[in-house]
């Protein structure tokens, strides 16, 4: 293989024939060969090197180009630290406010006596001529002021101002009535994405030079900077995409909200990847002789010199395009099925393309580590991965109930624990083997609401309206099998929830529309329980629920009864708004599924569900009192044969 000095002499001889050169190459005996330069693509420089090569090495040396990747590291760390500090501050102040309020109530209960309940503090009797009740001291007390430790007013005002400005939704653009509207993220997401894009573009184009005098002196610096920034974004893109991730643990932001940053981060990565690609072709056309020398630095093994780059760019373009809202909603199941496998291919192509140049593999190995750790953490969120539970490997037993307005209630007795407002991903193999969809938990996980399934169980209730896809299949299966059929339910979660403690606020307003009431039902019950126990600062709760028909209120009639009977007097106000102009009449007749034309797919899914159900029955066969749902037991009215039949 020729030495590097011979390559320079030959390449520059060709260049001198095509155009006048400003320098004359000098032959220098160097022991370094091209094979030794491949792992680092670093051209050695000495006093007799060409002037252009010396200038290139002085302005933006290849060996120091890895520093550009640190730009996104610092950008992401600053955002992460600020968000975490705000969350810790909110948690601290919320807990302190609730604790101070509870302490005040306990202190008041110790010092008060029944006699003080009958004092006429508002009637001033000291001016009476007989002075039956002389006024010796002030009876009524001024309300205690909020402790300074529980609130820093300037900081609260600053945070409130940012919420007021950045939490505002952007206007929705509707071109035609039946077209899907264009929905923009919140102003905060737009500002963060814009700041990341502006930072990346400026950090790529402001440092000089953008191109070397000749491509023989090395790859275009602007391309190297953009490439390092794109690779450095990979750990953040993967971290914000996972259901169980460290970012959510630190900031309290659910992965469903971080997913917006995940998509915008991927779009910025695509822009940087294109900026990384285009300069190579620009300089290839402008400097063919330098390109001829430059390509000899790489051992391509017969592969096109830019082949590995295209192998990495193609999956990224596909991931960004098919994640656009219109395409994602149009073929959501295809999106869910292909997104992760294509992302794995993309990461593998990046390893192949980067070849451990500079610090590229450091970011890629960090990406791989985050991916593996997040999947390992997710095992802790699955209800069927705990060996000492009855749900191990077979899921929980669940029942499907049809309610008014064709709403569906799925009841899952579970040993899992959840907080108000959280949601889970539900998979029911008896209905759809591969589909996994999120639903908000409408029930409260509390000792006040035990499950009849057994000790340590809580009834996880999911309520939703069927539309298409999985929810429609649940409705069809419920109509086909009737109310006595049970399904195996595999749960992934819980995730999400409120970042703030509602009981730390004086006034709480909960707004919902239709089935969205499931997101606030458990929070309302939890808040009322804390108000009743004196653990909430809240003085007033206002619930606003917009529904199409009055029958919808039947979904949560028990929760509404609890609000009416157990909430402190004059603390909860519910407002219901009926939005439908007229009631929609049902068309067609619901027919039982016991027909000979049953689809084969339903037969297969039932068999899968029966397999899990048989394992569950054998696992619990040694339990003396076999668990049955309260609905079946009530229907049997004490008849064992009837209960067995049901």
N, C-alpha and C positions, 0 to 999 in steps of 0.2 A: 504494500500500500504506500503511496507517495507520502513524503513528509509534508508538513504544513507549509514550509517555505516554497516548495516546488509548486504547490497549489496556487499560492499567491502569484508567483512568477508567471505561470501559465495563464491564470485568469486575468491578470492585469495586462498581459500581452494582447489578449483578445480585446480587452477594453480600449487599449491605446489604438488599435486598428479601427475601432468604430468612432472614437471621439478623442479629442485632445485631453490629455490628463495633466493634472497639476503637480503630479509627483512622479518620481521614478522609483520603482521597487528595488529593494536591495536584497540580494540573496544572503540569508543567514542560516547557518547550520543549527537546527533545533532538534533535540532528541525526541520531542513529543510527536506522536503520530496521530492520525485522524481517529484511529480506534480508541486511543486513550482520551480523546476529547469528546467522544460521543456521550458519556454519562453526564457531562456538565456543559457542553457546548460553550466553552469559555476559551476565547482565542488569546494566547499569551502575547504580551506586549513588552517590547524593550526599546532602547533608544534608536535602533535602526528600523523600527516598524514604520509603516506608512503613516503619514500625518493624520489621515482620516481615522485610522484605527486608534491612534493615540488619543485623538479628540473624543472619539466615541467612548473609549474606556474611561476618560476623565469626566465626561458629562453624565453618563448614566451607565455605569458598569453592570455587566450581566450578573456578577456575583452578588450585587446588592439589591437586585430587583425583587427579591422575596419580601422586602419591607413593605411593598405596596399592598400585599395581602393583609397586613396588620391594620390597614385603614378600616376595613369592615369589622374587624375584631373590636377595635376601640368604639366604633359607632354602635355596635350591638351591645357591648358591655355597658356603655353609658345609659342606653335606654333601659336595659334590664335592671341596673342598679337603681335608677330613679323610680321606676315602677314598683320595685320591691320595697323601697323606703316609704313610698306613699302608702302601700298596702299595710306595712307594719305600723305606720302612724295611725291609720284608720282603725286597725284592730285594737291598738292600745287605747285610743280615745273611746271607742265603742264599749270596750270592756270596763273601762274606768267609769264611764257614765252610768252603765247599768249597775255596777257594784255600788257606786255612791247612792244611787236611787234606792237600792235594796237596803243599804245600811240606814238611810234616812227613815224608811218605813219601819224597820225594826226598832230603831231608837224611839220613834213616835209611839209605837205600840207599847213600849215599856213605861214611858212617862205619862201617857194619857190615862184617864180614869173615867168611869161612867158618869161621874158628876159633871165633868166638863162638857159633856154632850148637851147639857141643858142650860148652859150659860147663854144669856142674851147679850152677846158681845156687840151687837149693832144698835142696841137701845141705850142711849146715854141717860143715866138716872142720877148722876151726881148733882144736877141742878134742882132736883126735887126738894120741896121744903121739908119733907119728913126725912129725906135721905135714907130710905129703907135699904137701898143698895149703893152705898158710897163707892165711888170709882177710885180705887187705890192704885191700880196698875193696868197696863194695857193687856187685855186678854188675848186678842188676836195677834198672831205672829206673821211677820213678813215671810214670804216664801224664800227658801234658801237660794242664794245665787250659785251659778254653776262654778265648780272648782276650776281654778286656773290649770291644774295639772291635767284635767280631762279635755281641755280645749285651748288651742293657741289661735286666737281670733285672726291675726293677720294671715297665718298660714291657711286657715279654713277659708278665708275670703279669697285667697289666691287660688286654692284648689277649686272653689265654687265658680270662680270666674273662668277657669280653664274648662270646667264642665259645661258652663253656659255657652261657651264659644264653640268647643270642639265636639260636643255630643249631639249637636243639632244634625238631624238627617238632611241629606241633600235632596233636592226636588227630583221626583220621578218623571222621566220623559216617556210619554205615550204617543206613538205615531198613529196607530190605528187601534180601533176598539178591540179587535181579536188578537192583536199582536202582543207578544210578551213585552211588558214595559222594560225600559232600561233603568236599572236600579243602581245607584252609586253607593259606595260605602260612606260611612260617616266622615265628617270633616277631619277628625283626628287621624283616621287611617290614611286619608288622602294626604294630609300634611306629613305623616311619617314616611309614606311611600315617596312623596315628592322630595323630601329632605334626603332620603337614601339615594334617589336617582341623581339629584343635583350634586350631592357629594361625590358619587361615583364618577360622573362625567367630568367634574372639575378636577378630581384627583387623577384622572386619566389624561386630560388634555393640557392642563396648566404646566406640569413639569416638562422640561425640555431636555433633549430634542424629541420630536415626534418620530422622525426617521433619521437613520444614519446616512452619511454621504454615499455609502454603497452597502448593498445587502450582504456583501462579502464580509463586512465588519460585524455582522450579527443580525438577529431578528429585529424588526421595528420596535423601538421602545414603547410606543403607544399601544402596540398589540400585547406586549408582555405585561404592561400595567393593567390593561383591561382583563387579560386572562387570569392574572393573580387575584384581582378583585372578584371575578366570577367564581373562582375555585374557593376563595375564602368565604363566600356567601353560603356554600353548601351546608355547613353545620347548622346555620341558623334556619335555612329553608327546611331541613329535615326536622329540627327540634320543634318548629312551629306547626308541623304537620301531624305529629303523633298524638294519639288520644291520651296516653299517659306520658307526660314529659316533665322535665325539670323546670322549664319555664313556667308552666301552669302552677307547679308547687310553690315556686318562689313568688310569683306575682298574683296568684289567685285568679288569673284570667283563664277561663275555660278554653279548651282546644278549639271549640266551634268558633270562637272569636279570633283566636290566634290563626285559624285557618285562612282568614282574610289576608293577614300579613304573609302567610305562606305563599299564597297565589301572587301577590304583588311582588314579593321577593323573587319568585321564579321569573316574573316578567322582566325585572331589572337584570337578573342573571342572563336572560336571553339577549337583552340589549348589549350587555357587556361582552357576551360571547360573539355577537356579530361584529362589534368593534374590534374584538381580538382577531377575527377571521379576515375582514376586508383589507387591512393594511398589507397583508402578505401578497394579495393579488395586485394591489396598487403598485407595490415596489417590484413585483415580478414583471409587470408590463413596462415600468419605467427603467428598470435596471436588469435586463436579461443576463448580462455577463456576471453581475454580482449574484444574481439568483443561481446561476450555474455553479458558482463556487459554493454558495451557501448550502445548497442541497447535498453537496458532498460531505458535509459535516455529519449527516445522519445516515445510519445504516437501516434502510427501509425494507430490506429483504424482498425486493421486488414489488412492494406495495406503493401505491401512489403517495407522494410525499405528504400530501394533506389528507390522506385517507383516514388516519386515526382521528383527525379533527372533525371530519364530516361524520364519522361513526358516533362521536359524542354529541355533535350538534343536532343530528336528525332526531334522536329521542327527546331532546329538550324542546325542539320545536313542536313535536307531537304532543308532549305533556302540556305545553302552554296553550296550544290551540284547542285541544279537546277539553280543557278545563274552563273555557269561556262559558259564561252563564247559559247562553242559548243552547250550545251543544251539550253542555252538562245536563241540563234539564230535559233535553230532547231524548237523550240516550243515557240515562243515569246509571242503569244497571251495567251497561257496557263500560261506562266511565269507572265505576267501582271495581269491575273485574280486571281492567287493563292498567289502571293507573300505577299500582304498586309494582307489578312485574316490569313495566316499562321503566319505572324509576330505578329499579335494580339494574336493569341493562344500562341505563345512563351512567350510574355510578361506576359500573365495570368498565365502560368505554372511557370514562375520565381517567381511571387508573392506567389504562392502556395508552391514552393520549399523552398524559403528563410525564410518564416515564421517570418519575421521581426528580424532575428538574426543580431546582431551587427548593422551596418549602411546600410544593404542591401536595405531596403525599401526606404531609402532616395534617393538612385540612381534610383530606379524603379519609385518612384513618380516624380522625376525630368524628367525621360524619358517620362512618361505619360504627364507631363505638356508641354514638348517641342513638343510632338506629337499633342496635342490639340491646342496649340498656332499656330503651323505651319499650321494646317488645317484652323484655323480661319483667319490667314493672307492670305491664298490662296483665300478666298472668295473675297478679294479686287482685285484679278487678273482676275476674271471671268467677261466676258462682259455681262452676263445675270443676274447679281445679284444687279444691281443698279436700284432702283424703279423708278427714274425720267427719265430713258432712255426708248426709244421705244423698245430696245432689252431685256427689263426685262422679264425673264422667257421664252422667245421665241427665243432668239438669233438674229443674224443679217441676213439680206438678202444677198445672195451671188450668183455670176454667175461663171460658169465654161466654159473656152474657150480652144479649142484645137489649138496648135501652130505647127510649123514645127517640124519634127522628133518626132511626137507624144508627145511632151511636153504639160503639162497642166498648165494653169494659172487660179487661183482662185482669183477673185476680191471681196473683202468684204468691202463695205463702213461702217465705224465704227467711233464712237466717242472716242474710246480708243486712247491713245498716246503711242508712242514707240520711241526708239532710234535706230540709225543705227546699224545693225548687230545683233539685237535681234531676237528671234524666239517665236512662239506661238504653243500651242497644239490645233489642230483643230478636232472638232467633228461635223459630218454632219449626223443627224438622217435619212435623206432621202436616204443616201447611206449605212451607217452602224451605228446602234443605239449605240453600246457599244464601238466602237473603237475610240481611242483618240491618235493622232500622232503629232509629232513635225515637224514644217516647218519654215524655215528662211524667214523673211519678206524682200521682194526684193524692196519695195517702200520706199520713204522717207516721213516721217511725217513732213510736212512743209507747211507754208502758201503759198509758191510758187507752191504747187501741191494740190490745193483744189479739193474736190470731187463734182461732179454734183448731188450727191444724196441729198444734203441739207447743210445748214449752220452748221458749226461745225463738219462736217464729213471729214474724210480722207480715201482715197482708200488704203486699206491694200491688197497688191498683194503678192500671194504665187505662186511660179513657181517650178515645180518638174517634174521628169521623172517617168512614171509608171513602176513598176516592178511586184510586186505581193502583195497580201493582200489588204490593204486599197487603195493604189494608183491605183491598177488595177481595183478595183471597181469604183473609180471615173472616170476612162477612159471609162469603159463599160457604166456607167450611162450617161456620156456626149454623147456618140455615140447613146444611146438609146433615149434620150429626145431631143437632138438638142441644139442649142446655146441659145434658148429663155427661157429655163427652169431655174427657180431660186430655190435655196436650202437655208434652214435655217442653219446657221453656229454658233456653240457655241465655243467661243474662251477662252482659258486658257493661260494667259500671259499678257504682254511679259516677257520673261526671258533672261538671258545671256547678251551678248553685250561685247564690248571692255572694258578692265580695264583701258587702257590708252587713252588719247585724241590724235587722229592722227594729228590734226592741230598744235600740239606742237612739231612736228618733222620736220626737214629740208627736209629730203628725205623719201618718203613712197613708198614701193613696195608691191603691191597686187597681189597674185598668186591664181589662181583658175583652176579647171578642170571640164569641162562639166557643169552640173547643180549646181556645187559649186559656180558659179558666183553669185548666189543669196545672198551669205553671204557677198559679198563685193560691190554689186551694190549700195545699199543704202549708204554705207560708202563712196563710190567714189562720189556720188552726193552731200552728205553733205560736203565733203572736198572741192569740187569745189565751192560750194556756199560760204563757209567760206573764201576761197582764193579770190573769187571775191569781197567779202565784206571787205577784209583786216583784217580778224579775224584769219588768219592762218599764222603760221611761215613757212609753207611748201613752198619750192621752186620748187620741182620736184616730180611728181607722175608717177610711172611706173606700168602699168597693164599688167600682163601676164596671158593669157587665153588659155588653151589647150582644143581643141574640136575635135570631130571625123569628123564632116562634116561642110562645110561653112554655111549650112542652120541654124545651131545652133545660129549664130549671129543674126538671125531675132528675137530671144527671147527678146533681149534688144537693138533693133535698136534705139528706142527713147532715151534711156540712152546714147548710143554711140553718137547720134546726139547732145545731150546736152553737152557732153564732148568736142566735136569738136567746138561747136559754143560759149559756155559760159565760158569755162576755160580760164584763162589768157594765153597769147601767150607763146608757147614753154615751158609749164609746165607739160602737160600730154602726156605721150607716151604709146600707146597701142601696144602690140605684141600678135598676134594670131598664134597658132601652130595647124596645121591640122594633126591629128595622125592616121586617118584611111587610109588604103592602097587603099580601093575601097569602093564605095557606096553599101550599102546593099539594095537589091530590096525587096519590100513588097510582101508577099505571101498571097493569099486569098483576099477576097473582103469584105469591110465593109458594112454591111446590116443594114437598119433601124430597130428599135425595135418594130415597130407597127406590131407585128406578134401574132397569136393566141396561140403560145407556150411560153408565157411569164411566167417566174418562179414566184411562189407564194411569195418567199422572196422579190422580187422586188416590188410586189404589196403591201406587208405589209409596206415596207420602204417608198414607195410613199404616202401611207395613213398617216403615221406618219408625213412626211414632209408637207402634205396638211393641217393637223390639226394646226401645227404651223403657216403655211402661212395664214390660215383663221383668226386666232387670230390677226396676224399682220395687215391684211387688215381691220378688224373691229376696231382695235386700231387707225388706221390712217384714218378712214372714214370721220372724221370731219375736215380733212385738205383739204383746197380748191384745191390746186394744188397737185394732186396725183403724187408721185414720181415714175418715171420709169427710167430704165437705158438709158443711152445715145444711146446705140446700138439699142434698140427698137424704141426710138424716131426718130433716123435717118432713120431707115428702114421704118417706117410708113410715113415719109415725110409729116407730118402735117395732116394725115388722122386719125381722132379719132377712127373710127370703126376698121381700120387696127391696130392701136396701142392697142386697147382693145383686138383684136384677138390675137396679139402677146403676 
